[in-house]
Amino acid sequence: MARLLQDTSKFHPSEWYTANRMQRASTESQKSRSECMIAESWRLVDEIEKTTQKTQSDVNKKLEQRREEINFWKQELDNKLEQIVHETEVLLTFKNRLETALEGCKEPLVIAQKCLLYRQRRIGIDLVHDEVEQELVKEAELLQGIIALLGRTLEQTNEQIRRNRSAKYNLEMDLKDKFTALTIDDYCASLTNDTPHIIYADNAMKLEGNFVSPEDWIDFSNINVEKADKQRNSSLALKALIDSILSQTANDMRKQCEMVNIAFRNRVKEVKDAKHKLEIFLAMVMDETASQEKNIAALKKAIADKEGPVKVAQTRLEARNHRPNVELCYDTVHCSLMNEVQEITKNIQRQDALAQAETELKRLSRRQLSLEEEIKVKENTLYIDEVLCMQMRESVYINNY
């Protein structure tokens, strides 16, 4: 019994109480530390939650601001695209006007050149470098100058259309990228913590080398807008220039065409007046020719009428020259016969007017031929100017293109 009470392998009750106190104290201490840790953890979780929410809220705000910024530039680009498309369409109509005007200049030029060519067929004195020819040369030179000017302006218009389309292409590409970026950012803005299929992206934090700065991003779109504005302003200036050129060239063509037509009318009137006067002169010459022919016939008859008396007188003298001996007397009869023969012979010799009349008749005939040829020259000129040229020029009409 005494050995049982003294067994050293058993603990003393005080030790048991001590051990219990220590367990309780340790447990309470561990519990306290655990509670502090839990409290700290909840505080940390709460802090992280607030920080995360704040950060996510900031990101959402920045994302919304970015979407607004993209929308702003997208609207700007849309406006500029609409403007440049409109200006290009209007410029295409101006191009058509230029092409129509250029085509419309060809026929008047051909007609002016044909008139110059036809008028080379004038003959004689009528082949003259007159006012009509001067005005036709001016018209041809004017039309050639206008065709060259319209051609250069058409080339300038084609180049401007090309530049407009280049600016349009840049705007469209920028808009396409903006639309894609906006679609992506709209998608990002729609994502929440509860959105299904959200994933971890290990490489999302990697910045690629093709990232640009916000300033470069703004500059890129701003440059596209400025280029579009520049080409739009160039198109407006070119349209004003084309309007001015078309108006001025049409006025110049119309004015010169009228100058040529006036010159033609005046020239035709002059030629008709000259032809009329020549016809009057021809009628006078023909009347004078008839009178001269009558005069020559009268002179010839007068000469023929003197043949009988001179023959009678000479026959008488010849017969009286055969009187015999003393009867061959230079009596008053013989004297009178001698005077008669001399007088008639003298009068016949005085009929050199016949030769002069015949000479004048030849001259009148030559004058008649000359006048007839000159009238034919005038008729040829009138046919060329009035029939070939003026009727052909009636088809010329200068439009306001």
C-alpha positions, 0 to 999 in steps of 0.5 A: 500500500505504501508502495502504491502511494509512492509510485513515481510514474503517477503525477501529483494532483497539483501537476494535474491541475497545473497541466489543466490550467496550462492547457486552458491558458494555451487554448485561450491564447491560441483561440485569442491569436486565431480570433485576431488572425480571423479579425485581421483576415476579415479586415484584409479581405474587406480592404482588398475587396474595397481596393479591388472594387475601387480599382475596378470602378476606376477601370470601368470609368476609364473604359467608359471615358475611352469609349466616349473618346473613341466615339468622339473620334469615330463621329469626327471621322464619320463626318469627314468621311461623309464630307469627302464622299460628297465632295468627290461625288460633286467633283465627279459631276464637274469632271463630267462637265469638263469632259462634255465641254472638251468634247463640245469644243471639237466640232467648232474647231473642226468647222473652223478648220474646214472653213479655212480649208474651204476658203483656200478654194477661192480663186483670183483676187478673192483669195485674200486674207480678209477679216473672215480669215483673220477671225477664223484663225483667231477662232481656231487658235482660241478653241485649241487653247481652250481644249488644252486648258480644259485638258489640263484642268481635267487632269487636275480634277482626276488627280484631286479625285484620286487624292480625295479617294486616298483620304477617304480610304484612310478615313475608312481604315481608321473608322474600321479600326475604331469600330473594332476597338469600340466593339472590343471595349463595349465587350469589356465594359459588359464584363462583370465578376459574374460573367460566365466564361471569363478566364485567366489570361497568363499573357495579358500583361505582356506589352507588344512592340506595336503599342502606341501612346495615347498622343500618337493615337490622337495624332493619327486620327487628327492627321487623317481628319486634317488630310481630309479637310485639306483635300475637301478645301482643295476640291472646293477651290477646284470646283470654283476654278472649273466653274470660272473656266467653263463660264469664261471659255463658253463666253469667249467661244460664243463671242468669237463665234459671233465675230466670225459670223458677223465677218462672214455676213459682212463679207458676203454682203461686200461680195454680193455688192461687188458682184452686183456692180460687176453685173451692172458693168457687164450689162453696160459693156454688153449694151455698148458692144451692141451699140458699137456693132451697130456703129461698125455696121453703119460705117461699113454701109456708109463705105459701101454706099460710096463705092457707086459714086466713086466708080461713076466718077472714075469711070467718067474720068477714064472715059473722058481721058480718051477724048481725041486731040484738042477735045482732051480739054481740062474743062470744068466737067473734068475739073469737077470730076477730079474734085469729086473723085478726090473728095469721095476718096478723101472721105473714104480714107477718113473712115479710119473710124471703122478700124478704131470702132473695131478695136474698141469692139475687141476691147469691149469683148475683152472687158466683157470676158474679164467681167464674166470671169470676175463674176464667176470668181464672186459666185465661187466665193459666195458659194464657199462663204454662204453655202459651204461655210455659213450653212455649216456654221449654223450647227455650231451651238455653244452650251453653258456646261 
